[in-house]
């Protein structure tokens, strides 16, 4: 029966997803998207703790990063603890939120009251509502988003069979990958949350991906905050 429950290590590429450390925008409640915001002092400390936790728990053989500075700086700090240089992958960049990027709710309400109203409605619909995400001017197409997430995990399976790979990326990317693995629709609410500097794991084999760990944050020593649906 064991062969029905477990995979041989040589058959699996383990992907460890790390969300970048905290930024000033995270503190202010501003949607970052593609805005290139650096880590704050707490974010650098979170990255250090994540790197030490990974060194203790996993033998990571390759390290990838989004090109945005908050992720790349996190990856560099982690890489110093793992003895690895991060490789930049554009497929790991954050979802492009278009018009709402680099804004808070009050600014968006002034800029585009109708879009603000639509998004407020979107955030309060029932989990089983057929409503899809309102179209935001300049927002990344969900089909293109899906394509690059799949392209990344297929590429690491080809490049790193039987190995453990870490990728430092963004909340939207992590939520998107988990939604796709779970068979969800990227146009609807993505019912996952990844905290800053949290660690999640997907094992990829020929049959697809298996979610093994999500939002591990014990290394941060912080209480788990209540969450709700957000735009992505």
Helices and strands as residue ranges (DSSP letters): H 2-5, G 9-11, E 13-19, H 24-28, H 41-57, E 62-65, H 69-82, E 87-88, G 90-92, G 98-100, H 105-111, H 113-122, H 142-159, E 164-169, H 171-181, E 199-205, E 208-216, G 218-220
